[in-house]
Amino acid sequence: MASEQRPIEDGIVRDFKVNLSYGAYLHLDEILDAQHPVSTPEHHDELLFILQHQTSELWLKLVLHELRAVQRQLAADELRPALKGLARVKHIQRTLTEQWSVLATLTPSEYAEFRSFLGTSSGFQSYQYRAVEFMLGNKDRRMLSIFDDDPAARSLLTEALEAPSVYDEFLRYLSRHAYEVPAELLQRDVTLPYKFNEDLVAVFVEIYNDPEKHWGAYEACEELVDLEENFQLWRFRHLKTVERTIGFKRGTGGSSGVAFLKAALDLTFFPELYAVRTEIGVPR
């Protein structure tokens, strides 16, 4: 017995001479025509490699969009929408991390077939990734020179470098709400990487010792810890994917490869939020 086809309802739009279509709204013709393998002859798996990185860049664009909103909301004392934005970023991070499992299906033999065609292009040159790190506090002015040939990328990075990080804005929020944040943190040069401050730990001890009294700040602290943990998981998954694909070869962009990625695992955005955990429950 033949299965019945689902009817196309009469109300479904069919004329797109005037009406906006799905493809036109999303500019699918541009997006789907943006994959241009460079291997000769074209290797089957290069499309996977390109799409993996293009989709990552799209998600990073959204992360930047959300983090900018979080910065503005914290500066305006709008904690609840800021927490909503951080929650969305956390879900994006999980998606980015899971994507590595797709690229991990690329075997060393397959990648070797087209790796040489990539030249010196490298994920190290992702200005959006670098901007995310800047917005979270891991700032490094030296990175700007890598983008001297791309004024738009350098401008985006300069803006992220010179603006207070998400953590800076959070500490300013705490200060405005009667928490004794050390003055040097409120007045620091925000273009420099954030450094651990022992006196700030006491502020977080106060918050964590009485969550009900400090619920908003407490929840924000935990959201930031989640965000950093997700970032570290992404870094680790990146490291392991590179390791299984190229071993300990140098990166195409000139880095040491796995060793360079491993060093990044020691970086932290919110050090006092980890240090406070040692202090919780300790008699005073």
C-alpha positions in Angstrom: 0.0 0.0 0.0 1.5 3.3 -1.1 2.1 5.9 1.7 0.1 9.1 1.3 2.0 12.2 0.7 1.6 15.1 3.1 -0.5 17.8 1.3 1.0 21.2 0.7 -1.4 23.5 2.4 -3.1 26.2 0.3 -1.8 29.0 2.5 1.9 28.2 1.9 3.6 31.0 0.0 4.8 30.1 -3.5 5.4 33.4 -5.2 8.7 35.1 -4.3 8.8 37.8 -7.0 7.5 40.1 -4.3 7.6 38.1 -1.0 10.8 37.6 0.9 12.1 34.0 0.6 14.2 32.0 3.1 17.1 31.9 0.8 17.1 35.6 0.1 16.7 36.5 3.8 19.7 34.4 4.7 21.7 35.3 1.6 22.2 31.5 1.0 23.5 32.1 -2.5 26.5 33.9 -1.0 27.0 31.6 2.0 26.8 28.4 0.0 29.1 29.8 -2.6 31.8 30.8 -0.1 33.6 27.5 0.0 36.5 27.4 -2.4 38.9 24.5 -2.0 42.5 25.2 -3.1 43.8 21.7 -3.4 44.7 20.4 -6.9 43.2 18.1 -7.7 40.4 19.1 -5.3 40.5 16.7 -2.3 37.1 15.4 -1.0 37.8 16.3 2.6 38.8 19.9 2.1 35.2 21.0 2.1 34.8 19.6 5.6 37.9 21.5 6.7 36.6 24.8 5.2 33.1 24.4 6.6 34.4 23.6 10.1 36.2 26.9 10.3 33.6 29.0 8.5 30.8 27.8 10.9 33.1 28.4 13.9 33.7 32.0 12.7 29.9 32.5 12.4 29.4 31.3 16.0 32.3 33.5 17.1 30.5 36.5 15.5 27.5 35.8 17.6 29.7 35.4 20.8 31.1 38.8 20.2 27.7 40.2 19.6 26.4 38.8 22.9 29.5 39.8 24.9 29.3 43.4 23.7 25.7 43.4 25.0 26.8 41.9 28.3 29.4 44.6 28.7 26.8 47.3 28.0 24.2 45.7 30.4 26.7 45.4 33.2 27.7 49.0 32.8 24.0 50.0 33.0 23.4 47.8 36.1 21.2 45.5 34.1 22.4 42.3 35.7 19.5 40.0 34.6 19.8 40.6 30.9 23.6 40.3 31.2 23.2 36.8 32.8 20.8 35.8 30.0 23.5 36.8 27.5 26.2 34.8 29.3 23.9 31.8 29.3 23.5 32.1 25.6 27.3 32.3 25.1 27.7 29.2 27.2 25.4 27.3 24.8 27.3 28.6 21.8 30.6 27.4 23.4 29.2 23.9 23.8 28.3 23.8 20.1 31.8 25.1 19.2 33.4 22.4 21.3 31.2 19.6 19.9 32.1 20.7 16.4 35.7 19.4 16.9 34.3 15.8 16.9 33.3 16.3 13.2 36.8 17.6 12.3 38.3 14.7 14.2 37.0 12.3 11.6 39.6 13.8 9.3 42.5 11.3 9.5 46.2 12.3 9.2 46.4 10.6 5.8 43.5 12.5 4.5 44.6 15.9 5.8 48.1 15.4 4.5 46.6 15.2 1.0 45.7 18.9 1.0 47.5 20.5 4.0 50.4 21.9 1.9 47.9 23.9 -0.2 46.8 25.9 2.9 50.1 27.8 2.8 50.5 30.0 5.9 46.8 30.4 6.6 46.1 29.3 10.2 43.4 29.5 12.9 46.0 31.5 14.8 45.0 34.4 12.5 41.3 34.3 13.5 40.8 37.9 14.6 37.3 37.1 16.0 38.7 34.5 18.3 41.4 36.9 19.4 38.7 39.6 20.0 36.8 37.1 22.3 39.9 36.6 24.3 40.4 40.3 24.6 36.8 40.9 25.7 37.3 38.3 28.4 40.5 39.9 29.7 43.4 38.1 28.0 44.7 41.1 26.1 47.9 41.3 24.2 48.7 44.4 22.1 51.3 42.5 20.2 48.6 40.6 18.4 47.5 43.8 16.5 50.6 43.6 14.3 49.4 40.3 12.8 46.5 42.1 11.3 48.3 45.1 9.8 47.2 44.0 6.3 43.5 43.9 7.4 42.4 47.3 8.6 38.9 46.1 9.5 40.2 43.2 11.6 42.8 45.5 13.3 40.1 48.1 14.1 37.8 45.4 15.7 40.7 44.1 17.8 41.8 47.6 18.8 38.2 48.4 20.0 38.2 45.2 22.1 41.7 46.0 23.4 40.8 49.5 24.6 37.4 48.6 26.1 36.9 47.3 29.6 36.6 43.5 29.6 33.5 41.7 30.7 35.3 41.0 34.0 36.3 44.7 34.3 32.6 45.7 33.9 31.5 43.1 36.4 34.0 44.4 39.0 32.7 47.9 38.4 29.2 46.7 38.8 30.1 45.1 42.2 31.8 48.4 43.3 28.7 50.4 42.5 26.7 47.9 44.6 28.7 48.5 47.8 31.3 45.7 47.4 34.8 46.7 48.4 36.5 46.0 45.1 40.2 47.2 45.3 40.5 50.7 43.8 43.5 49.7 41.7 41.3 47.2 39.8 38.7 49.9 39.0 41.4 52.3 37.8 43.6 49.8 36.0 44.8 50.2 32.4 42.3 48.0 30.6 44.5 47.5 27.6 46.8 45.3 29.7 46.1 41.6 30.5 44.2 41.1 33.8 46.4 40.1 36.7 45.4 38.2 39.9 44.6 40.5 42.9 44.6 38.8 46.3 42.4 41.5 47.9 39.6 40.8 45.5 39.3 37.2 46.8 37.9 38.6 50.1 35.0 40.2 48.1 34.1 36.8 46.6 34.5 35.1 50.0 31.8 37.5 51.3 29.5 36.6 48.3 30.0 32.9 48.5 29.7 32.6 52.2 26.1 34.0 52.0 24.6 33.3 48.6 21.1 34.2 49.5 22.1 37.7 50.6 24.2 38.2 47.5 22.3 36.1 45.0 22.7 38.3 41.9 26.4 38.6 42.3 26.7 35.0 43.3 24.9 33.8 40.2 27.0 36.1 38.0 30.2 34.6 39.5 29.1 31.1 38.7 28.1 32.1 35.1 31.6 33.5 34.6 33.2 30.3 36.0 31.0 28.3 33.6 32.1 30.5 30.7 35.8 30.1 31.5 35.4 26.3 32.0 33.7 26.0 28.6 36.5 28.0 27.0 39.1 25.7 28.5 37.2 22.6 27.3 37.1 24.2 23.8 40.9 24.8 24.0 41.5 21.2 25.1 39.3 19.7 22.4 41.1 21.9 19.9 44.5 20.6 21.2 43.5 16.9 21.0 42.0 17.3 17.5 45.2 18.9 16.2 47.3 16.2 18.0 45.4 13.3 16.4 45.5 15.0 13.0 49.1 16.3 12.6 50.9 15.0 15.7 53.6 17.3 16.8 54.2 19.1 13.4 54.5 22.9 13.4 51.3 24.8 12.6 50.8 26.2 9.1 50.9 29.7 10.6 54.4 29.1 12.1 53.5 28.2 15.7 54.9 25.1 17.4 51.5 23.5 17.0 50.4 21.2 19.9 53.0 22.8 22.3 51.6 26.2 21.6 48.0 25.1 22.2 49.0 23.3 25.4 50.5 26.5 26.8 47.1 28.2 26.4 45.6 25.8 28.8 47.4 27.6 31.7 45.7 30.9 30.8 42.8 32.1 33.0 40.3 35.0 32.7 38.9 35.2 36.2 41.6 33.9 38.6 40.0 35.1 41.8 36.8 33.2 41.0 38.9 30.0 41.2 41.0 31.1 44.2 37.9 31.8 46.3 37.0 28.1 46.2 40.0 27.3 48.4 38.7 29.7 50.9 35.1 28.5 51.2 34.5 26.6 54.4 37.9 27.4 55.9 37.5 28.6 59.6 38.6 32.2 60.1 
